[in-house]
Amino acid sequence: MLTNGAREVILAYLSTFGIGPGQRASRHDIEVWCFENQNRYGVSVGSGTYQQQIRKMIIDSKKWETQRHLDCLDDVFCPSSAGKSYIVVFAPAR
């Protein structure tokens, strides 16, 4: 049985608000929504955990390289999101 964590709550945020490839979202808005709604997903972590997880989900970040999951659900945000107050969902080239 898989357990949910911050990553799954962030993915739920993106799905709930229809934020898809090429679109951007405020890191602060993600953190607040995820912290307030985490119990729906069986998660109980500190709000700062969501910012850590967002950084991990930025493609080519050091955390992405060393701590990513094999299912590729960490490959979510564009490298250009690093250090910004918002993230941009990765849109793969076709």
Biopython code that builds the backbone (N, CA, C, O; Angstrom):
import numpy as np
from Bio.PDB.StructureBuilder import StructureBuilder

atoms = [
    (1, "MET", "N", (0.833, -1.173, 0.000)),
    (1, "MET", "CA", (0.000, 0.000, 0.000)),
    (1, "MET", "C", (0.884, 1.245, 0.000)),
    (1, "MET", "O", (1.805, 1.366, 0.808)),
    (2, "LEU", "N", (0.598, 2.153, -0.901)),
    (2, "LEU", "CA", (1.340, 3.396, -0.965)),
    (2, "LEU", "C", (0.733, 4.399, -0.002)),
    (2, "LEU", "O", (-0.485, 4.456, 0.173)),
    (3, "THR", "N", (1.589, 5.181, 0.615)),
    (3, "THR", "CA", (1.092, 6.238, 1.474)),
    (3, "THR", "C", (1.297, 7.572, 0.780)),
    (3, "THR", "O", (2.280, 7.779, 0.069)),
    (4, "ASN", "N", (0.366, 8.455, 0.995)),
    (4, "ASN", "CA", (0.466, 9.782, 0.409)),
    (4, "ASN", "C", (1.436, 10.631, 1.203)),
    (4, "ASN", "O", (1.658, 10.411, 2.394)),
    (5, "GLY", "N", (2.004, 11.598, 0.521)),
    (5, "GLY", "CA", (2.893, 12.559, 1.148)),
    (5, "GLY", "C", (2.653, 13.922, 0.522)),
    (5, "GLY", "O", (1.661, 14.130, -0.177)),
    (6, "ALA", "N", (3.564, 14.843, 0.777)),
    (6, "ALA", "CA", (3.428, 16.209, 0.263)),
    (6, "ALA", "C", (3.303, 16.232, -1.257)),
    (6, "ALA", "O", (2.554, 17.039, -1.809)),
    (7, "ARG", "N", (4.026, 15.361, -1.923)),
    (7, "ARG", "CA", (3.987, 15.326, -3.383)),
    (7, "ARG", "C", (2.574, 15.083, -3.893)),
    (7, "ARG", "O", (2.121, 15.759, -4.817)),
    (8, "GLU", "N", (1.876, 14.125, -3.298)),
    (8, "GLU", "CA", (0.525, 13.787, -3.750)),
    (8, "GLU", "C", (-0.457, 14.936, -3.493)),
    (8, "GLU", "O", (-1.376, 15.157, -4.281)),
    (9, "VAL", "N", (-0.263, 15.656, -2.402)),
    (9, "VAL", "CA", (-1.135, 16.787, -2.112)),
    (9, "VAL", "C", (-0.874, 17.918, -3.114)),
    (9, "VAL", "O", (-1.814, 18.580, -3.554)),
    (10, "ILE", "N", (0.379, 18.140, -3.473)),
    (10, "ILE", "CA", (0.708, 19.149, -4.494)),
    (10, "ILE", "C", (0.098, 18.761, -5.832)),
    (10, "ILE", "O", (-0.461, 19.610, -6.526)),
    (11, "LEU", "N", (0.198, 17.503, -6.196)),
    (11, "LEU", "CA", (-0.412, 17.050, -7.451)),
    (11, "LEU", "C", (-1.931, 17.227, -7.407)),
    (11, "LEU", "O", (-2.546, 17.550, -8.424)),
    (12, "ALA", "N", (-2.540, 17.016, -6.233)),
    (12, "ALA", "CA", (-3.983, 17.231, -6.078)),
    (12, "ALA", "C", (-4.319, 18.705, -6.267)),
    (12, "ALA", "O", (-5.341, 19.031, -6.870)),
    (13, "TYR", "N", (-3.478, 19.594, -5.763)),
    (13, "TYR", "CA", (-3.687, 21.030, -5.947)),
    (13, "TYR", "C", (-3.722, 21.361, -7.442)),
    (13, "TYR", "O", (-4.641, 22.026, -7.919)),
    (14, "LEU", "N", (-2.718, 20.892, -8.165)),
    (14, "LEU", "CA", (-2.653, 21.175, -9.598)),
    (14, "LEU", "C", (-3.898, 20.664, -10.314)),
    (14, "LEU", "O", (-4.449, 21.344, -11.180)),
    (15, "SER", "N", (-4.332, 19.475, -9.952)),
    (15, "SER", "CA", (-5.523, 18.886, -10.562)),
    (15, "SER", "C", (-6.789, 19.659, -10.189)),
    (15, "SER", "O", (-7.622, 19.948, -11.049)),
    (16, "THR", "N", (-6.929, 19.986, -8.921)),
    (16, "THR", "CA", (-8.117, 20.694, -8.431)),
    (16, "THR", "C", (-8.300, 22.030, -9.139)),
    (16, "THR", "O", (-9.423, 22.413, -9.468)),
    (17, "PHE", "N", (-7.215, 22.729, -9.370)),
    (17, "PHE", "CA", (-7.305, 24.050, -9.984)),
    (17, "PHE", "C", (-7.020, 24.042, -11.483)),
    (17, "PHE", "O", (-6.923, 25.101, -12.103)),
    (18, "GLY", "N", (-6.887, 22.862, -12.062)),
    (18, "GLY", "CA", (-6.705, 22.731, -13.505)),
    (18, "GLY", "C", (-5.435, 23.384, -14.017)),
    (18, "GLY", "O", (-5.418, 23.932, -15.119)),
    (19, "ILE", "N", (-4.375, 23.331, -13.230)),
    (19, "ILE", "CA", (-3.107, 23.937, -13.629)),
    (19, "ILE", "C", (-2.303, 22.878, -14.367)),
    (19, "ILE", "O", (-1.889, 21.876, -13.785)),
    (20, "GLY", "N", (-2.090, 23.113, -15.651)),
    (20, "GLY", "CA", (-1.438, 22.114, -16.484)),
    (20, "GLY", "C", (-0.183, 22.632, -17.143)),
    (20, "GLY", "O", (0.320, 23.698, -16.788)),
    (21, "PRO", "N", (0.323, 21.883, -18.101)),
    (21, "PRO", "CA", (1.579, 22.217, -18.775)),
    (21, "PRO", "C", (1.607, 23.652, -19.294)),
    (21, "PRO", "O", (0.682, 24.120, -19.958)),
    (22, "GLY", "N", (2.706, 24.331, -18.965)),
    (22, "GLY", "CA", (2.901, 25.705, -19.413)),
    (22, "GLY", "C", (2.255, 26.745, -18.514)),
    (22, "GLY", "O", (2.507, 27.938, -18.685)),
    (23, "GLN", "N", (1.440, 26.333, -17.572)),
    (23, "GLN", "CA", (0.775, 27.285, -16.681)),
    (23, "GLN", "C", (1.573, 27.447, -15.398)),
    (23, "GLN", "O", (2.379, 26.589, -15.040)),
    (24, "ARG", "N", (1.339, 28.558, -14.712)),
    (24, "ARG", "CA", (2.074, 28.800, -13.483)),
    (24, "ARG", "C", (1.147, 28.997, -12.303)),
    (24, "ARG", "O", (-0.033, 29.314, -12.453)),
    (25, "ALA", "N", (1.719, 28.799, -11.116)),
    (25, "ALA", "CA", (0.966, 28.949, -9.875)),
    (25, "ALA", "C", (1.895, 29.515, -8.804)),
    (25, "ALA", "O", (3.106, 29.300, -8.834)),
    (26, "SER", "N", (1.311, 30.229, -7.877)),
    (26, "SER", "CA", (2.051, 30.818, -6.769)),
    (26, "SER", "C", (2.495, 29.729, -5.796)),
    (26, "SER", "O", (1.692, 28.891, -5.388)),
    (27, "ARG", "N", (3.759, 29.743, -5.429)),
    (27, "ARG", "CA", (4.253, 28.785, -4.439)),
    (27, "ARG", "C", (3.519, 28.966, -3.112)),
    (27, "ARG", "O", (3.191, 27.990, -2.437)),
    (28, "HIS", "N", (3.266, 30.210, -2.747)),
    (28, "HIS", "CA", (2.570, 30.495, -1.484)),
    (28, "HIS", "C", (1.156, 29.920, -1.517)),
    (28, "HIS", "O", (0.720, 29.302, -0.546)),
    (29, "ASP", "N", (0.444, 30.114, -2.612)),
    (29, "ASP", "CA", (-0.922, 29.587, -2.722)),
    (29, "ASP", "C", (-0.936, 28.068, -2.626)),
    (29, "ASP", "O", (-1.814, 27.488, -1.988)),
    (30, "ILE", "N", (0.036, 27.429, -3.259)),
    (30, "ILE", "CA", (0.134, 25.971, -3.188)),
    (30, "ILE", "C", (0.358, 25.537, -1.744)),
    (30, "ILE", "O", (-0.321, 24.639, -1.245)),
    (31, "GLU", "N", (1.310, 26.177, -1.079)),
    (31, "GLU", "CA", (1.648, 25.809, 0.296)),
    (31, "GLU", "C", (0.436, 25.954, 1.216)),
    (31, "GLU", "O", (0.142, 25.052, 2.001)),
    (32, "VAL", "N", (-0.266, 27.079, 1.123)),
    (32, "VAL", "CA", (-1.418, 27.325, 1.998)),
    (32, "VAL", "C", (-2.526, 26.311, 1.733)),
    (32, "VAL", "O", (-3.058, 25.716, 2.670)),
    (33, "TRP", "N", (-2.877, 26.110, 0.466)),
    (33, "TRP", "CA", (-3.958, 25.178, 0.135)),
    (33, "TRP", "C", (-3.600, 23.766, 0.574)),
    (33, "TRP", "O", (-4.423, 23.069, 1.166)),
    (34, "CYS", "N", (-2.379, 23.347, 0.286)),
    (34, "CYS", "CA", (-1.962, 21.985, 0.634)),
    (34, "CYS", "C", (-1.993, 21.770, 2.143)),
    (34, "CYS", "O", (-2.463, 20.735, 2.613)),
    (35, "PHE", "N", (-1.497, 22.738, 2.898)),
    (35, "PHE", "CA", (-1.488, 22.602, 4.350)),
    (35, "PHE", "C", (-2.917, 22.528, 4.896)),
    (35, "PHE", "O", (-3.207, 21.735, 5.791)),
    (36, "GLU", "N", (-3.801, 23.359, 4.351)),
    (36, "GLU", "CA", (-5.188, 23.386, 4.833)),
    (36, "GLU", "C", (-5.998, 22.163, 4.415)),
    (36, "GLU", "O", (-6.974, 21.815, 5.078)),
    (37, "ASN", "N", (-5.610, 21.513, 3.334)),
    (37, "ASN", "CA", (-6.389, 20.397, 2.791)),
    (37, "ASN", "C", (-5.705, 19.043, 2.895)),
    (37, "ASN", "O", (-6.241, 18.054, 2.396)),
    (38, "GLN", "N", (-4.547, 18.965, 3.523)),
    (38, "GLN", "CA", (-3.763, 17.736, 3.541)),
    (38, "GLN", "C", (-4.472, 16.562, 4.203)),
    (38, "GLN", "O", (-4.248, 15.413, 3.823)),
    (39, "ASN", "N", (-5.316, 16.833, 5.177)),
    (39, "ASN", "CA", (-5.998, 15.732, 5.872)),
    (39, "ASN", "C", (-6.897, 14.930, 4.941)),
    (39, "ASN", "O", (-7.118, 13.741, 5.168)),
    (40, "ARG", "N", (-7.415, 15.563, 3.901)),
    (40, "ARG", "CA", (-8.235, 14.851, 2.896)),
    (40, "ARG", "C", (-7.449, 13.710, 2.244)),
    (40, "ARG", "O", (-8.020, 12.713, 1.801)),
    (41, "TYR", "N", (-6.153, 13.880, 2.198)),
    (41, "TYR", "CA", (-5.287, 12.927, 1.496)),
    (41, "TYR", "C", (-4.480, 12.060, 2.464)),
    (41, "TYR", "O", (-3.558, 11.353, 2.058)),
    (42, "GLY", "N", (-4.837, 12.123, 3.740)),
    (42, "GLY", "CA", (-4.160, 11.300, 4.735)),
    (42, "GLY", "C", (-2.746, 11.747, 5.032)),
    (42, "GLY", "O", (-1.888, 10.931, 5.369)),
    (43, "VAL", "N", (-2.498, 13.043, 4.909)),
    (43, "VAL", "CA", (-1.167, 13.586, 5.110)),
    (43, "VAL", "C", (-1.208, 14.559, 6.284)),
    (43, "VAL", "O", (-2.188, 15.278, 6.478)),
    (44, "SER", "N", (-0.141, 14.569, 7.056)),
    (44, "SER", "CA", (-0.031, 15.496, 8.178)),
    (44, "SER", "C", (1.425, 15.915, 8.313)),
    (44, "SER", "O", (2.205, 15.283, 9.025)),
    (45, "VAL", "N", (1.780, 17.001, 7.612)),
    (45, "VAL", "CA", (3.147, 17.511, 7.653)),
    (45, "VAL", "C", (3.105, 19.016, 7.907)),
    (45, "VAL", "O", (2.049, 19.638, 7.793)),
    (46, "GLY", "N", (4.235, 19.592, 8.245)),
    (46, "GLY", "CA", (4.320, 21.037, 8.441)),
    (46, "GLY", "C", (4.218, 21.754, 7.104)),
    (46, "GLY", "O", (4.536, 21.180, 6.062)),
    (47, "SER", "N", (3.779, 22.997, 7.130)),
    (47, "SER", "CA", (3.577, 23.724, 5.868)),
    (47, "SER", "C", (4.883, 23.894, 5.092)),
    (47, "SER", "O", (4.864, 23.901, 3.862)),
    (48, "GLY", "N", (6.012, 24.032, 5.783)),
    (48, "GLY", "CA", (7.291, 24.178, 5.099)),
    (48, "GLY", "C", (7.672, 22.963, 4.266)),
    (48, "GLY", "O", (8.473, 23.063, 3.336)),
    (49, "THR", "N", (7.095, 21.821, 4.603)),
    (49, "THR", "CA", (7.366, 20.602, 3.840)),
    (49, "THR", "C", (6.918, 20.763, 2.389)),
    (49, "THR", "O", (7.531, 20.200, 1.482)),
    (50, "TYR", "N", (5.861, 21.522, 2.173)),
    (50, "TYR", "CA", (5.370, 21.717, 0.804)),
    (50, "TYR", "C", (6.357, 22.536, -0.026)),
    (50, "TYR", "O", (6.539, 22.262, -1.212)),
    (51, "GLN", "N", (6.989, 23.527, 0.576)),
    (51, "GLN", "CA", (7.999, 24.289, -0.160)),
    (51, "GLN", "C", (9.201, 23.401, -0.486)),
    (51, "GLN", "O", (9.771, 23.494, -1.573)),
    (52, "GLN", "N", (9.581, 22.545, 0.458)),
    (52, "GLN", "CA", (10.686, 21.612, 0.209)),
    (52, "GLN", "C", (10.331, 20.670, -0.934)),
    (52, "GLN", "O", (11.163, 20.392, -1.797)),
    (53, "GLN", "N", (9.102, 20.182, -0.937)),
    (53, "GLN", "CA", (8.677, 19.247, -1.976)),
    (53, "GLN", "C", (8.605, 19.937, -3.337)),
    (53, "GLN", "O", (8.958, 19.336, -4.351)),
    (54, "ILE", "N", (8.155, 21.181, -3.372)),
    (54, "ILE", "CA", (8.122, 21.915, -4.634)),
    (54, "ILE", "C", (9.531, 22.003, -5.207)),
    (54, "ILE", "O", (9.737, 21.770, -6.398)),
    (55, "ARG", "N", (10.501, 22.340, -4.357)),
    (55, "ARG", "CA", (11.894, 22.423, -4.839)),
    (55, "ARG", "C", (12.374, 21.083, -5.382)),
    (55, "ARG", "O", (13.108, 21.036, -6.369)),
    (56, "LYS", "N", (11.969, 20.023, -4.753)),
    (56, "LYS", "CA", (12.357, 18.681, -5.194)),
    (56, "LYS", "C", (11.739, 18.337, -6.550)),
    (56, "LYS", "O", (12.316, 17.566, -7.316)),
    (57, "MET", "N", (10.576, 18.902, -6.847)),
    (57, "MET", "CA", (9.849, 18.581, -8.074)),
    (57, "MET", "C", (10.267, 19.439, -9.265)),
    (57, "MET", "O", (9.726, 19.282, -10.360)),
    (58, "ILE", "N", (11.229, 20.349, -9.061)),
    (58, "ILE", "CA", (11.755, 21.157, -10.163)),
    (58, "ILE", "C", (12.794, 20.332, -10.906)),
    (58, "ILE", "O", (13.793, 19.907, -10.327)),
    (59, "ILE", "N", (12.558, 20.115, -12.158)),
    (59, "ILE", "CA", (13.444, 19.294, -12.984)),
    (59, "ILE", "C", (14.856, 19.873, -12.971)),
    (59, "ILE", "O", (15.053, 21.081, -13.103)),
    (60, "ASP", "N", (15.815, 18.998, -12.813)),
    (60, "ASP", "CA", (17.245, 19.309, -12.792)),
    (60, "ASP", "C", (17.714, 20.008, -11.521)),
    (60, "ASP", "O", (18.858, 20.457, -11.453)),
    (61, "SER", "N", (16.846, 20.106, -10.509)),
    (61, "SER", "CA", (17.329, 20.636, -9.223)),
    (61, "SER", "C", (18.183, 19.547, -8.574)),
    (61, "SER", "O", (18.072, 18.375, -8.935)),
    (62, "LYS", "N", (19.004, 19.911, -7.652)),
    (62, "LYS", "CA", (19.841, 18.909, -6.988)),
    (62, "LYS", "C", (18.987, 17.871, -6.271)),
    (62, "LYS", "O", (19.302, 16.681, -6.303)),
    (63, "LYS", "N", (17.907, 18.311, -5.626)),
    (63, "LYS", "CA", (17.036, 17.353, -4.931)),
    (63, "LYS", "C", (16.343, 16.449, -5.948)),
    (63, "LYS", "O", (16.148, 15.263, -5.680)),
    (64, "TRP", "N", (15.971, 16.983, -7.097)),
    (64, "TRP", "CA", (15.325, 16.185, -8.130)),
    (64, "TRP", "C", (16.275, 15.078, -8.573)),
    (64, "TRP", "O", (15.852, 13.944, -8.798)),
    (65, "GLU", "N", (17.557, 15.409, -8.698)),
    (65, "GLU", "CA", (18.531, 14.433, -9.168)),
    (65, "GLU", "C", (18.805, 13.347, -8.136)),
    (65, "GLU", "O", (19.009, 12.188, -8.497)),
    (66, "THR", "N", (18.812, 13.713, -6.845)),
    (66, "THR", "CA", (19.229, 12.757, -5.826)),
    (66, "THR", "C", (18.086, 12.100, -5.062)),
    (66, "THR", "O", (18.282, 11.042, -4.464)),
    (67, "GLN", "N", (16.891, 12.703, -5.067)),
    (67, "GLN", "CA", (15.810, 12.194, -4.224)),
    (67, "GLN", "C", (14.534, 11.886, -4.988)),
    (67, "GLN", "O", (13.487, 11.690, -4.370)),
    (68, "ARG", "N", (14.589, 11.839, -6.297)),
    (68, "ARG", "CA", (13.363, 11.653, -7.076)),
    (68, "ARG", "C", (12.830, 10.226, -6.953)),
    (68, "ARG", "O", (13.564, 9.293, -6.626)),
    (69, "HIS", "N", (11.549, 10.089, -7.220)),
    (69, "HIS", "CA", (10.886, 8.790, -7.217)),
    (69, "HIS", "C", (11.006, 8.165, -8.603)),
    (69, "HIS", "O", (11.120, 8.883, -9.596)),
    (70, "LEU", "N", (10.982, 6.870, -8.679)),
    (70, "LEU", "CA", (11.132, 6.182, -9.964)),
    (70, "LEU", "C", (9.911, 6.325, -10.863)),
    (70, "LEU", "O", (10.009, 6.074, -12.064)),
    (71, "ASP", "N", (8.754, 6.723, -10.312)),
    (71, "ASP", "CA", (7.537, 6.832, -11.119)),
    (71, "ASP", "C", (7.478, 8.115, -11.937)),
    (71, "ASP", "O", (6.503, 8.328, -12.658)),
    (72, "CYS", "N", (8.484, 8.973, -11.850)),
    (72, "CYS", "CA", (8.607, 10.222, -12.608)),
    (72, "CYS", "C", (7.578, 11.282, -12.232)),
    (72, "CYS", "O", (7.448, 12.274, -12.948)),
    (73, "LEU", "N", (6.844, 11.111, -11.140)),
    (73, "LEU", "CA", (5.889, 12.127, -10.731)),
    (73, "LEU", "C", (6.574, 13.288, -10.011)),
    (73, "LEU", "O", (5.904, 14.166, -9.468)),
    (74, "ASP", "N", (7.891, 13.292, -10.006)),
    (74, "ASP", "CA", (8.636, 14.434, -9.493)),
    (74, "ASP", "C", (9.011, 15.372, -10.634)),
    (74, "ASP", "O", (9.431, 16.503, -10.389)),
    (75, "ASP", "N", (8.869, 14.925, -11.860)),
    (75, "ASP", "CA", (9.252, 15.699, -13.044)),
    (75, "ASP", "C", (8.110, 16.643, -13.412)),
    (75, "ASP", "O", (7.477, 16.474, -14.454)),
    (76, "VAL", "N", (7.846, 17.637, -12.561)),
    (76, "VAL", "CA", (6.633, 18.426, -12.718)),
    (76, "VAL", "C", (6.892, 19.877, -13.087)),
    (76, "VAL", "O", (6.180, 20.421, -13.931)),
    (77, "PHE", "N", (7.875, 20.516, -12.492)),
    (77, "PHE", "CA", (8.051, 21.949, -12.676)),
    (77, "PHE", "C", (9.287, 22.269, -13.497)),
    (77, "PHE", "O", (10.300, 21.576, -13.406)),
    (78, "CYS", "N", (9.198, 23.318, -14.296)),
    (78, "CYS", "CA", (10.282, 23.740, -15.181)),
    (78, "CYS", "C", (11.495, 24.220, -14.388)),
    (78, "CYS", "O", (11.346, 24.796, -13.311)),
    (79, "PRO", "N", (12.689, 23.984, -14.919)),
    (79, "PRO", "CA", (13.896, 24.486, -14.264)),
    (79, "PRO", "C", (13.861, 26.007, -14.061)),
    (79, "PRO", "O", (14.474, 26.520, -13.125)),
    (80, "SER", "N", (13.152, 26.721, -14.926)),
    (80, "SER", "CA", (13.066, 28.181, -14.802)),
    (80, "SER", "C", (12.308, 28.611, -13.551)),
    (80, "SER", "O", (12.309, 29.794, -13.210)),
    (81, "SER", "N", (11.659, 27.670, -12.859)),
    (81, "SER", "CA", (10.914, 27.979, -11.633)),
    (81, "SER", "C", (11.822, 28.144, -10.419)),
    (81, "SER", "O", (11.391, 28.665, -9.390)),
    (82, "ALA", "N", (13.050, 27.713, -10.527)),
    (82, "ALA", "CA", (13.970, 27.778, -9.387)),
    (82, "ALA", "C", (14.153, 29.220, -8.935)),
    (82, "ALA", "O", (14.451, 30.107, -9.735)),
    (83, "GLY", "N", (13.969, 29.436, -7.631)),
    (83, "GLY", "CA", (14.184, 30.752, -7.060)),
    (83, "GLY", "C", (13.080, 31.765, -7.305)),
    (83, "GLY", "O", (13.210, 32.922, -6.906)),
    (84, "LYS", "N", (12.013, 31.361, -7.942)),
    (84, "LYS", "CA", (10.901, 32.274, -8.235)),
    (84, "LYS", "C", (9.797, 32.109, -7.193)),
    (84, "LYS", "O", (9.768, 31.109, -6.476)),
    (85, "SER", "N", (8.895, 33.079, -7.107)),
    (85, "SER", "CA", (7.767, 33.002, -6.178)),
    (85, "SER", "C", (6.633, 32.166, -6.757)),
    (85, "SER", "O", (5.625, 31.924, -6.092)),
    (86, "TYR", "N", (6.803, 31.732, -7.989)),
    (86, "TYR", "CA", (5.817, 30.896, -8.660)),
    (86, "TYR", "C", (6.527, 29.707, -9.304)),
    (86, "TYR", "O", (7.748, 29.697, -9.460)),
    (87, "ILE", "N", (5.742, 28.725, -9.665)),
    (87, "ILE", "CA", (6.288, 27.588, -10.408)),
    (87, "ILE", "C", (5.580, 27.514, -11.756)),
    (87, "ILE", "O", (4.455, 27.990, -11.903)),
    (88, "VAL", "N", (6.240, 26.924, -12.721)),
    (88, "VAL", "CA", (5.658, 26.699, -14.038)),
    (88, "VAL", "C", (5.645, 25.203, -14.271)),
    (88, "VAL", "O", (6.673, 24.538, -14.141)),
    (89, "VAL", "N", (4.474, 24.669, -14.619)),
    (89, "VAL", "CA", (4.355, 23.238, -14.886)),
    (89, "VAL", "C", (5.055, 22.929, -16.193)),
    (89, "VAL", "O", (4.845, 23.602, -17.202)),
    (90, "PHE", "N", (5.882, 21.911, -16.164)),
    (90, "PHE", "CA", (6.656, 21.501, -17.333)),
    (90, "PHE", "C", (5.744, 21.089, -18.475)),
    (90, "PHE", "O", (4.771, 20.360, -18.282)),
    (91, "ALA", "N", (6.072, 21.564, -19.661)),
    (91, "ALA", "CA", (5.353, 21.186, -20.871)),
    (91, "ALA", "C", (6.353, 20.506, -21.798)),
    (91, "ALA", "O", (7.165, 21.183, -22.429)),
    (92, "PRO", "N", (6.309, 19.172, -21.892)),
    (92, "PRO", "CA", (7.275, 18.478, -22.724)),
    (92, "PRO", "C", (7.134, 18.857, -24.196)),
    (92, "PRO", "O", (6.029, 19.087, -24.688)),
    (93, "ALA", "N", (8.268, 18.917, -24.888)),
    (93, "ALA", "CA", (8.242, 19.197, -26.320)),
    (93, "ALA", "C", (7.588, 18.042, -27.047)),
    (93, "ALA", "O", (7.771, 16.881, -26.681)),
    (94, "ARG", "N", (6.852, 18.354, -28.040)),
    (94, "ARG", "CA", (6.157, 17.289, -28.803)),
    (94, "ARG", "C", (6.878, 16.960, -30.053)),
    (94, "ARG", "O", (6.438, 16.094, -30.809)),
]
sb = StructureBuilder()
sb.init_structure("model")
sb.init_model(0)
sb.init_chain("A")
sb.init_seg("    ")
for serial, (resi, resn, name, xyz) in enumerate(atoms, 1):
    if name == "N":
        sb.init_residue(resn, " ", resi, " ")
    sb.init_atom(name, np.array(xyz, "f"), 0.0, 1.0, " ", f" {name:<3s}", serial, name[0])
structure = sb.get_structure()
